[in-house]
Amino acid sequence: MALDTLGTVPWAIKGELILNCNCTVFCPCVVSLGKHAPTEGYCQAWSGVRIDEGHYGDEDLSGLNVGLMLEIPGLMARGNWKAAAFIDERASEAAYDALVNIFSGKARGATGLFGVLVSEFIGAERAPVIFETEGNARRLMVGKMIQGEVVPVPGHKGEDIVVTNTEYWMGPDITVATATKGRVRAFGRVWDFDGRSAEICQIDWKGPR
């Protein structure tokens, strides 16, 4: 992809995102939009994206998965994030490049804030990225680097607890969840977030505007 076309290619992704961070209770960033610090004062998180339908220009992204690792030193809105992406090894070369552009923020649009907030993109690499759903549990497996499972927190009459109509960047409706497993062994990080905050979100992202 020529550099002069970055940020101009129309793209779209529909699917589901899961995220598990080191917050001890539900992440305050969802409702404060990054103006309130994470519960531990800093954020470490892994995330998985299942792309049900997607494209970047003429390149089909449907059926691919992406894993992410995020490290934020304080208030989310202040930036200075570090991020890494694990791209589905089934992706074509063009799809790989497209997904790196999208998740680094270079493609602008819904993920464009990454380009502003991420000060260090640690890297992107191909990996076996498996996103599974069994009952109400969602699992992300990225080789030996990320092993995660999240489940919704049961609310009244066992129904999911959903924070609706938010301005959160991922999407307006966030299902409150917790991690039954949340282990990261990648880029020198060793994290264990079992029992910590998690989120489930249906995504409908597009760009470049």
N, C-alpha and C positions, 0 to 999 in steps of 0.2 A: 504494500500500500504506500503510495507516494506520500511524503510528508505534507505536501500542500493540500492533500485531500482529508487529512485527519481533522475530525471535528465537523465535517460537512456531509459524511455518509449517513443516510437515513438507516436507523436500526430500531429494533423492538424485541422485547423479551417478555413472555408471559410464563408464569410457573409458580414455584413456591420457594421461599427462603426460610431457612432455620438459622438460629444464632444462639450461641451459648457464651456467656461472659463471666467474669470473676465477681460480679455484683452478688451480694449475699441475698438480696431480695430483688424483686422485679426492677429492671434497669430504669433509673429515673430519667434517662435521656429521652425516652419515648414521649413523655409528656412535657418535659422541660425543654425539649429540642436542643439538648446539649448545653443549656445554661446552668444546669445543676450538675455538680461533680458526680461521677460514679460512686457507689457506696464505699469503695475502698480507696477513693481518691484518684485512681487511675483505672484504665480499662485494658484488659487483655481479653481477646475473643477469637473464636473460630466461627465460621459460617459456611453453610452449604446452599447452593442454588441449583434447583432442578428446572431446566428449561423445557417446558412442554411445547411451546411454539416460539420461534425466534428467527430473526434474520439480521444480517449486517450487509446492507446493499443487496446484492444478489446471492450472497452466501447464506445457506440454510444452517441455522444453529439448533433446530428442534431436536430434542432427545439427548442433548449433551448436559453434563453436570460440571459445576465449578466449586472448588473449595477455596476459602479465604482465611487468612490469618491477619488480625488487626491488633495494633498496640498503640494506645493513646495515653499520653502522659498525664493528662488532667481533664479540664473541661473539653468536651468533644468539639465545641464551636471554636475553640482557640487553635485547633489544628495541631501541627507537628506530629501527625500520625506516622506510623510505620505500617506497611502492608505487604502481603505476599499473596500470590494467586497460584492455585493448582488447577491446571486445565485438563479436562477429560482427554485421556490418551487416544480416544477414538476420533478426536477432532482432526479434520483436514488441516493442512498448513494454513489455508486461508481462514478457516474457522478459528484456529488457534490465535492467529494474529488479531482477528476481530475481537475475540473474547479478552485478550490482553488490552486492546484499545478501550474496550468498554469498562473493564474493571480497574483500569488505571486512571480513568477519568478523561483520557485523551479523546474519546468519542463524544464527549459532552453529553447533554441531555440529562436523564435521570441520575446517572452516576457521575456527572461532571464535577460534583463537589469533591470527589476523590482527588481530582487534579489540583484543587485548591487546598484541601486539608491534609493530604498525604505529602509529607516532606521527604520521605524515603520509601521508595518502592523497592523492597528488599529483593524481589525477583518473582519470576513466573516460571513454572516448569510443568512439563507433562507428567501426569500421574494417573493411576487407576482411581477415578473418582466415582464412588458408588453412593447413590442416594436412594434409600429404600423406605417404604411406608408399610407398616404392619399394624393393623388396628389404628389406634390413635398415636402410635409411636413413629417418629421419623429418625432414620439413622443416616449418618454420613461416615463413610470410610474412605480415607485417602491413604492407601498403602498402610505403612506403619506410622505415618506422620500425624494423621488425625483419626481418632476413633471416638465418635460421638453418637449419642442418642438423646432426643428430647421428647417429652410428653406434656400435653396440656395440664395445667393445674385445674382440678375439678372445682366447679363452683356450685351454685344452687341447683339442687336436683341432679348433680353430676354433669351439668352442662359446662362447656368451655367458658372461661372468663375471657372476654374480648374487649380491649380498649378500642373504641370505634371513633371514627371521624377525626383522626389526628392529622397533624401536618408533618408527621414523621416522614423522613425521606424515603424509607422503604415502601411505605404504603399506608393508607388511612386506617386500616383495621389490623390490630396486632393481638394475636392470641397469647395470653400469658402462659408460660410453660416453665418447666424445670428440666435440668439435665440428669438423666439416670447414668449417663457416662459422658465425660467431656475431657478427653486427653489429647494433648498436642505434644509432639516430639519433632520439632522442625526448626531449622535455621537457628540452632542453639537454644531454643526455648523448650522448657519442660514444664508444662502446665497440667493441672488436674482440677477440673471444675465440676466434678460430680456433685449434684445437689444444688448447684448455683443457678442463677437466673438464666432463662432462655426465652426465645420468642419464635413464633411461627407466623409467617405473613405471606399472603397471596400477592404476587408482584405483577405489575403491568407497567413496564418501563419502556421508554422510547427516547430517541434522540434524532438529530443533535440539539433541537431547541427544547 
